């Protein structure tokens, strides 16, 4: 049965490598082994099964050595699996190693056509998007220079621009979105999001759970070459964190012990009712309960709100907001009241910290002490929901 463009089927996929022992130290050892080095078989991935339907964004999550990149290379067919079956349909662009296929003696212009042809595109197709590639890479002044004279950033930008300018059915991304400066990174993320909106199938490799949750429809977590979880981004992220750190981070971090301060309770509420899902206009109260076994004479409690990709959205502290809290001896509760969070739909994390007034002394911090969601925002794009009115009149 023919597959629809953008479909990927992986069945019992295994990739093994040979790990050779040290070189022979004597001629006698070489003769005894008939000149062959002893080796062991190492399975980088083992018995992997999944199907990706057209338009799905699948995340591959795992720490170093878990087999993520090996699996992606098998899907890209840059390496052959040892056993199992792989089927995919449609054009493919792979961001595995930025600049792979570039020849250092050729110019940027020549390398665009060379690498594009390696990706299976005709010269006419490449020529039609050539100006877009150069503009996206921001290399107009250097496109006719040999790439061996490019900086690592220029090299990476050219590789990324080439891969994302070809309108593929399938896009494979291997932890390379942190290229270039902040402006280029934002432009890269915008292009990836536009691919998602157009229904491009994507497999996204990362070890960053926040990034995976923000981009992917589904996640597979790998450990030592095997699947340990598959499901929704939030569910698999929790399993992965548990495997990585040995514990599951809860919605509210109960009683984390800090140096001098304990956060005994953290909660969010609307009109006195606890809640973790809000609309942009809700007045939300963040309540933070504290305790200490030793008096602290100079204390500031700070919060930071981050989106699912880890981007800082807002931060402040009890001193800047004139809470009246300057010291702690025993217990206290600090309440931050947000008169409308003004955020767009998504999941957000709240980090908490305790420090001295001048910031020199830290009493500790808690990452992701609280997680909340915004639902029901307008169709705006970005991070914040800014109140705005629009009017028009004909002349």
N, C-alpha and C positions, 0 to 999 in steps of 0.2 A: 504494500500500500504506500503510495507516494506521500511524503511529508509536506506539510504546508511551509512556505518560506518563513524562516525564523524559528523553526522547531529543532530541538536538540534532544537526542535519545542516547543515554549512556547505560550500558548493561554489563554488570560484573567486570568493570574495567580495573585492570591491574597493571602497574608499571614497576618492574624490578630493575635494579641496578646491581652490578657486581662490585663488591668491595674487596679490593685486592690486598693481600698481606704485604709486608715490607719486602723490598727487593732481596734477592739471594745475596748472602754475604760471601759464599764460597762457590767454587766451580763444582764441588761435590754435591752441594744442595741442588744446583741447577740440573746436574745429570740425573739425580735421583727422581726429580719431578719432570724429567724429559723437557726441560726448558719452560714449562708452564707454571705461571705463578698461581699459588692457591688463592681462592677467593671465597667469599660468602655472598649469598643472594640477599639483597635488601629490598623490601617492598616499600617504595615511596608512597604508593596508593594501592589499596587492596579491596577488590570486590565492591566497587562503587556503582550504585544504581540510582538514576533519577531521569526525569523527563522535564524539559523546559518548553512550555508552550509559547507560541508567538506573542511578543509584546510583554513578556514577563521579565522582571529584573530579579535575578537570583544572586544572592550574596554567598560567597565562600568565606567562612570565618574560621580562623585558627591561628595558633601561634607559629613561630618559626619552626620549620621542619615538619609541619603537619600534613604537607602534601598539596597545598592549595595551588602553588605555581605549577607543579608537575601535572596536576589534573587539567589546569587551563591550557598548558602546552599540548597535552594530548588532544583536547578539544580543537585547538588551533591546527593540529596535525604538524606541528614543528618537531614533535617526537612521536614515535610509534608506541602504542601500549604493548605490553608483553602478552596480555590476553584480554578477552572481553570484546565487546562490540560497541562501536560508536557510529551514530548516524546523525547528520545535520543537513539542513536544506537552506539555501539562500547564500547571498554574498556575505562575506565576513571581513571585519577589520579587527585586528588584535593589537592592543597596547600592552605588549608583554615586556619588552625592553625597548625603551624609547631610543630611536635611532638605529635599531637593528636593521641591517641591510644597507646602511649608508656606506659609501666608499670615501675614505678620508681624502683621496686625491682629487675627487670630483667636486664641483661647485654645489651649492645648495640647489640651484636650478636643475642641474643634471641629476642630482640625487633624488629629487622629487619624482622625476620621470622613471628613474631606475627602480626606486622602492615601490612606486605605484604599480609598475609592471610586475614586480615580484608578488604584489598583492592580487594580481590578476586583472588589472584595469588596462584598457587600451590607452594609447597616447592621446587620442581625441578626448576620452573621458577625463584624463588627468589635466589636459590643457584647458578644459572647460571650467575647472575649479582651481587652476593654478594661482590666479590672483588672490582668490579667497584664502588659499593655504598660506601664501606669503604674508598677507595682511594679518591673518590670525596669529601667525608666528612672530609678527612684528620684526621681520627681517628684510624689509624693502631695500635697505642700503647695503645689505651684505649677501643678498641672494646669489650673486655671481662670484663670491669668494669661495675658495676651497673650504670644505667643512672641517678640515684638520686645524684650521685657524679659528674655529668657533669656540666660544666658551661652552662649558657644560650646560649652562642654562639655554643658550641659543640652540645647541644641539637637541636638547630635550624639547624645546618649544616647536622646532621644526618637525620632529617625529610625532608629537601629539597632534599638531595641526594637520599633518598628512593623514593620520588615522581617522580623525573625526570629520574630515571634509568629504568623505566618499559615500555618504548615505548608505551604510550597509544594512542588511537584514539582521545581522548578529554582530554585536560589539563585545569584545572580551577586554577587560580592564584589570591589570595586575598592579595594584598599589603604586600608581604613578601619577596620581592627581596632585601631588605636592610639588609640581614643577614650576619654575619661574617665581616672580614676585607675587605679592598678594593680589594685585590687579589681574595678573594672568591666571592665577588660581581661580579667582571668582569667574572669570570668563570661561575657564575650562569646565567648572561646575555647571554654569549656565548651559553650555553646549550639551553636557551629559543629560541635564534635565530636559532639554528640548528633544533629545533622542527618545527619552522616556515618553514624552507627550505624543510623539509621532508613532509610538508602538514598536520601536526597535527592541529586539530581544537583547538583553545584556546579562553577562555574568561578571560580577564585580568581586574581586579578591581583596580582602583587607583583614587586618587584625584589630581594627578600630570599630568597636561595637556601636558607638553613637553614629558614626558615618554609615554603617551598614543599615541601621534602623531607619535612618533618614532617607535612604535611596532605594532600598530593596523592597520587593513584594514578598519575598520568601528567602530564608537563609538555610544553608547547610553548614553545620559546624563539623570540622575535621580535627582528629587528634591521631597522630602517628599513622596517618594514611588511611584511617577508617572514619566512616560517618558516625558521629556520636549523637547528633540531633538534626532534625529537619522540621521546619514549621514556620509560623509567623515570626517576623523579626524580633518582636519583644520576647516571645517564648524562648527562642533559640539563644538570644543574647544572654538571657538569665542562666540557661544551661551552660553556656560557654564561660560566663563569669564564675559560675560555681566550679567548673572544671579547672579554671585557671587559678582562682584564688582560694578554692576550698570552701567557699560559702556563697550563698545566694543573697545578693543585696536586696533588702526589702524595700517596699514602697516608702516606709518611714523607718529610718535607721534607729533602732531602739537602744537607747542608753550607750552610745559609743563613748568610751573613756578617753578623754584628752588629758594633756599635761596641765592639770590644775582645774579644768572645767569639764563637767559632764553635760551633754545634751540629753536630758531625760525624756523629752517628748518633742516632736515636731509635727504640726498639723496645719492644714489649710481649711478654711471654712467660708461659707456665704451666709450672712445673717444668722450666725450662731450654729449653723448646720455644717458638719464636716463634709468636705467634698474634694475631689481631685479632678473634676472636669468642669470647665468654666466656659462662658462666652466672653468675647473681648470686652464687653461693657460691665461685667460683674464687678462689684466691690468685694475684693478678696482679702481675707485676713490670714496672714502667716504667723502662727503662734510658735514661739521657741521657748521651751522650758529649760532652765539651767540649774546646775547644782555644783558646789565646790566644797571640798573638805578643808580648804585653807583660804583665809581671806585674800581677796585680790583688790587692791586699792585703785587700780587704773585699768578699766576694762571696756572694750568695744566689741560689739557683736556685729558681724558683717554677713551679708548674703550676696550671692551671685546667681543669676538666672542664665542658663545656657540652653540653646536649642539642641535638637537631637544630633547635630553634627559637631557639638561642642563649642559653637560660636557664642561668645558672651553677648547677651542681650541687654542686661541691666545689672548693676550692682550698687549697693550703698551700705550704710552702717548706722548703728544706733546713735553715734555721736553726730554725724552729719544731719540726721533727722530729728535731733533734739529730743531724744527719748527720756532723758533724765537719768539714765543708768550710767553711773561712773565707777561703781565698785560693786563687789559681790562677796557676801559672807553668808553662805547657806544656800538658799534657793531664790529664783526669780523667774519671771516670764516676760519675754520681750515680744511685742506684737508689731508687725509691719502691715499696715493697711494700704492696699493698692486700690486706688479709686478708678478702677478699669485697667486691666492689664494691657489692653491695646495690642495684643499679639494675634497673629494669624493661626489657622488650624495647624495643629502639630503637638508633639510631645516635648516637654521641657523639664529640665532638672534644676533643683536648687541646691547649691553648695553653701555650707555654713562655715564661718571661721570666728575664732576668738583671739583678740590680740590687745596689746596695750595701746594707749591713746596715740603715741607717736609711731607705732608700728614696729618698734625695735624688738619687742617681746611677743612671741607667738605662743598662745595657749592651746594651739591645735586647730584642726579643721576636719570637716566631714564632707566628702564628695558625694553627690547625689543623695543628700539627706531626705529629699522629697521629690517625687515625680508627679507632674500634673499634665493635663491635656487641655487644649483649647479647641472647641468645636463651635460651629455655627458662624464663623467669620464670613466676610464677603468673598467675592471672587478675586480679591487683590492678590498680587504676588509679592514676595519678599519675606520679611520677618514681622513687621509691625503693621497694625491697622490704624492708620492716621485719620482722624475725623476730617472730612473734607466735603465741601459743597461745590456743586457745579451748576452754572446757569449759562444760558446762551440766548442771543437774540439776533434776529435777522436784520440786515441793514439794506 
